[in-house]
């Protein structure tokens, strides 16, 4: 199934605390920002029930450092969900220089969906097998692939109605 993923964005301004001894953003800071936007995306899009019952645990980060960022640079972070397995999901993150539009960082992270009570992996399909929106319960069929796909499916069925994130 082909679809255009929903891109979630956040802005950030580089501060002195983000810099290393070479006076550009420390690579460790990029890893933190990748995790920050992933968490913000999940918390912004998932309902209370999902947030209370599940969390995502990072399994792997792959990061390509393309260009540097410096003090006071305005950055744009973008993320979207890509492919998945039964218990993992691939998250893509781009960090761009807001003024130039140039990509500074391209990252691909693998995240595992965890059940909060047991701290064990849970199958994505079982979590997103059924969806409830506007008081209607329905089976998500093959669109269980990721939360982003479910959102696209729901939007196609219901449109952008008030109260829908």
N, C-alpha and C positions, 0 to 999 in steps of 0.2 A: 504494500500500500504506500503510495507516494503522497507526501503532504509537505506543506511549508510550515516549518516549526515556528511557534510563537517565540519571539526574542524578548527577553527580559533585560532591562537596562538599568544601570546605576552610574552616577557620576562620582568622581573623587578628585580632590585636589592634593597634589604631592606636598607633603610637609617635611620639615627638617628631620623629624623622627623616622621618615621613610627612607632616608638616604644612608648609604654606606660610606666608607672612607674615600671612595672615588667620586663622591658627591653626585651619584645617580641612584635611582631606586634600587634598593637591595633585593636580590632575587628571592630571599625569604619573604619579603613583603608581598611580592606577587603571589606566592603560594597562599598567603593569608587572604589576600583579596579574592582569589579564586574560590576559596572556601566561604568567604563572606557573601559573595554574590549567589553562590549555590544555596546557602542557608536562607538568604533573603528571598530568593525565588520560591523555594519550598514553602516558607512561612507565609508568603504573600498569596500563594495560589491554593494551598491545601486548606481544607476546612478544619475546624476545631477537632473533630473526631479523628482525622488522620494525624494531626499534630500530637494529640494525646496518646495515640496508639502506636505510631511508627516514627522512625527516624532513619536518616541516610548516613552511612558510614563510608568514608572514602577508602578505596582499595588501591588506587593507583592514580598518579598524576603524570602526564606527559606534557612537557612545556617546551615550546620553541620560543627563544628570546630573539626577536627580530631587530628591535631598536631600543634605545635607552630613553628613560624619562628623568626629568630633573626637577629641582625645587620650583614650586608654584605652577607646574604643568597641570592643566586640566585634562583629566582622563575620562574616557567613556568605557565602562565595562559592559559587555553583552554576553548573555548566556542563552543556550537552548538545549533541549534534550534531543539526543540522536537515537541510535540503535540501542537494543537491550537484549538481555538474556532472561532466563526465568527469575533470577534474583538480583541482577545488576542492570544498571542503566548508564549509558555514556552521556556525559555532559560536556558540551563544548563551551569554551570561554574565549572571547577575544577582548583584549584591552587595547584601546586606541588612543592616540593623542587627539583630543577633541578639536584642537585648532587646525591640525593638518589632515586629520582623518587617516593617518598612517597607522597600521597595525604594529603595536609594540610587542605584544605577547599573543600567541595562539596556544591554547591548552585543550587537552582532551583528558577528562578524568572519568574513572570508573567508580561508581557508587553502588553500594549494596543496601537494599531496603531491609531494615531490621524491625522486629517486633519489640516494642519497648518493654513489655513484661518479661520476656524470656531472654532478651538481648541476642536473639538468634535470627538468621536470615529468614525472610518470608518471600514466597513467590509473588511477584508483582501481579500476575494474573488473578490470584486469589484475593488480593487486596482491592484491585480495581475491577473485579468481575461484574459487580453491580454498582450502579451510580444512583444517587438520589439528587434531584434538583427540582426546585419549585414544588416539592412534595410528591414528585412522581418517581417511582422506582422502576428502573429498566435495566436490561442486560446490555452490557457494552459490546457484546459480540467480539469481533476481531480487533476492535480499537483499544483493547487493554494495553497495548504496546508500551505506553508511557502516559504519565499524567497529562503531558502536553497534547498527545493525540486525543485523549478523552475530552479535553477542553475543546479541541477543534471539532470533534464529533458533536458535542453538546451545542456549540455555537451554530453549527450547520442545522441542527434540529430546532433550536429554540431562539437563535439570534442573540443579540446583546441586550437582554432584558435587565431591568433594574434588579440589583441584588446578586447578579452573577458576576463573579470575579473573573 
